[in-house]
Amino acid sequence: MSSWVVATAVFVCATLILGGASEGDATQSIYSAMLIAHGDFSCAYPPAAFSHFGGYPLTFTSPLYTLVSAIAGWALRIGGGLPFPPSSALGVNCAHAMPLVGNWTNSGTILVALLRVGYLSWLVLAAGIVALMRASGKGRNRREAAVLMAIASSGPVVSCLAAYFHPEDLMAMGLVLLAMASVVRERWWLAGVFVVLGVLTQLFVVLAAIPLLIVLPAQQRLRFLNAAVVVVIVLVTPLAIVTSGRVWHAVLLGTSRAGSPHVVGAGGTVAFALGLHGPALFLLSRIAPMVGAAVVAWSAWRRWGERLREPVLLVALVGTCLALRVLFDVNTFNYYYMAPVVSVLLLDALRGRFRGETFALMWLVTLAYSPIPLNYMWRGTVVVPNVRAALPYLVAVPLLVVLVISAYRHHVRWFLISSLVAVSVAFIRFPLSNSQYSPVIPSWCWQLLLVVPLVYWLSEPLRRANGRDQVATEALDGG
């Protein structure tokens, strides 16, 4: 229990150091949440023509985190001292709902309080980590505490709140891990419940649902699917009725605009560089990862059979499939790397040794996709350029120290050398620049340089030559 508390404190402190939960992308969940909290369900997901605030079109997250945020806002009476816009003022077809709720939310300390609700998502992720470690027989020890600390302090995990406010990603990953723990414990129906709850939180969980469905015993797949159907009926059907079906767009597409006539987003990926639009972009960024997950899972199943439900292999399989999101997506952000980073750290923990390569890759992700918000302030002054410019030195110095120590002990750590070279070439500037580092390597190159090693390390247990006996022996040795 103490490791939970300390890891939670580490996560909260790391987020606060970076300025606390960010306002970025908060509109995708908190406006709908406040409408639901005040009983205006019909306008929680307004028609696309009226889903605007401040001149920008809004997209909405899958509904589970929104419901959690609404319940928390109602229970804590957030904004209770300020009259909420009445239903009569929301307009025909909710035409004025988003601007009115947006202005109300930005009054006083309401927005800050709603952003703090996002910290609850860490508890779901932590519960999933602990559940999987203990289902694997590797929990209740220092290793469980170590993986909690490592994940709580990693840049991609903290970025889910500090950079763009996507607590639903943390919650979704926690539900994936709970589903995996249920598979390890052979609780098939419960696994189905957690998987569909994850999908109703963030759509990338589909990439985990596909391999989990494939590895289930054939006679248990119907129970798994029945559980999913029950959860959808209980949670989504009432929302679909009161929103005239508009919630289904959030359930089936989430915040994605892939497939729209024009590419909307930050880009920085191979898919974006190809200049695809419309159906072609949708097929590459949304359908291709699902097809890839099915191919990877089916190939692994033919190779391993029922042994694929063992913890090490299961984490390797699901983590590999989750990494396909970053490989194919049209956009890339630091928090996109959260799921594969959590997976590779868990894989190291289950195998009994944290690899230096894993931490070096995490540092490179942090540099390539900085978790520091663009409006980061210190004592009332925006200092994000200076802080971002200093980050490469904060990473390079410990890398150099470890490299010198390793050389003194006559150990050649090639991953340290390659990481130090990458940091020096791409980020280090002499003298220390007073502005943030400018990219030398294009963002889509970083996507390949980071995702390919992640996929390679995550899939390593699946590619073993005499795989079955080696993984079983390794798992026993790690225990």
C-alpha positions, 0 to 999 in steps of 0.5 A: 500500500505504501508503494501506491501512496508514494507512486501517486505522490510522485505522479502528482508532484511530477505533474505539478512541477510541469505546471499541473493538469493542462487546459489543452484538449480539456474541452474534449471531455469537461464541457460534456461532463458539466452538462451531464452533471447538471442534467442536460444530457441531450446537449452533452454531445451536440450536433456537429454544426454546433460543436464549436467554442471560440471558433474551433470545432470540438470533438469529444472523447469516448463517454466513460471518462466523461461520465466519471468526470461528471459524477465527480463534478456533481459529487464535489459540487464543482462550480456550485456557487455560480449559476449554470446556464439553464436549459432554455438558454442552450438553444435549438439543437444545442446551438449555444451549449458549448459557448455557454458552458465554456464561458461558465467553466472558465469562470473563477476556479471551476476549470482548475477544479475540473482539471484536478479530477483528471488525477483520478485516472492515475489510480486506475492505471496504478490498479491495473499495474498492481493487478497484473503484477500480482496475477503474475505472482510478481507483486507485493514486493520491491519489483512492484514498487519499482515499476510503479515509480518508474511509470509514475515518473516517466515523461509519456505518462505525466504528459497525459495530464501535463501537456494536453490533458488526456486522462482518458488515456491513463484510465484506458491503459489501466483497464487494459491491464485489468483485463490482462490480469483477468485473462491470466487469472482465467476470469474471462467474463471479467476480462470482457467487461474491462476491455469494453470499458477501455474501448468506451474510454479510449479507442486505442484499446481496440488494438488490445481487444483484438489480441485478447480475443484471439488468445482466449479459449474458443469456448470462452470467447462467447462469454467475453463478447456477451460481457462486452454487449451487456456493458454497451447496453447498460452504459451507451444505450441510455446515452444514445437515447438522450443524445439522439444517437450522437454519442455513437460518434464519440464511441466509434470515432472518438476525437479522430478527424482522420478521414475528413477532407482535410488533414487536421492536426499536428502531423509529424508522422510518416502517414502525415508526410505522405499527404493522404486525405479522406478514405486513404488516410482513414484506412492507413491510420485507423484500419491498418493498425487493427489489421496489423494487430490481428496479424501479429496476434494470429501469428503469435497464437500459431507459434505459441498456442495456449502459452500465449496467455502466460504473463510475459508473452501476453504483455509482449503481445498486447504491448506490441499491438498497442505500439502500432497506434504510434506507428500508423497514426497521422499525428504524434504526441508525447502521450501517444507513447504512454501505452507502449512505454508502460508495456515495456516497463511492465515487461522488464518487471515481469522478466526480472530486470529493468534494461538500460535500453528501456530508460534510454529510450524513455529519455529520447521520447521525452526529448523528442516530444517534450512534456513541458507545456507551451505555456509553462510559467515560472514566477509569472514568466513564460520560461518554456523555451529556456527549460526545453533548451536545458532538457538535453543537458539534463539527459546527456550528463547522466548518460555520460556518467554511466558511460564513463563508469561502464568503460571503467569497468570494461563494459561497452554499453552500445545503447548508451553510446548510441543514445548519447550520440543521438542526443548530441547531434539532435539536441545539444547546442553550444553555447547553451541556447536561450531558446528551445532546441530546434529539431535537426531530425524531422519528426517523422524520423523520430517516429521511426527511430523510437517506435521501431525499437519499442516494437522490437523489444516488446515483441522479443519474447514472441520471436524466440527461436525455442520460445516456449521453454526459454520464456518459461525458464526466464519467468521462473528465474525472474521470480 
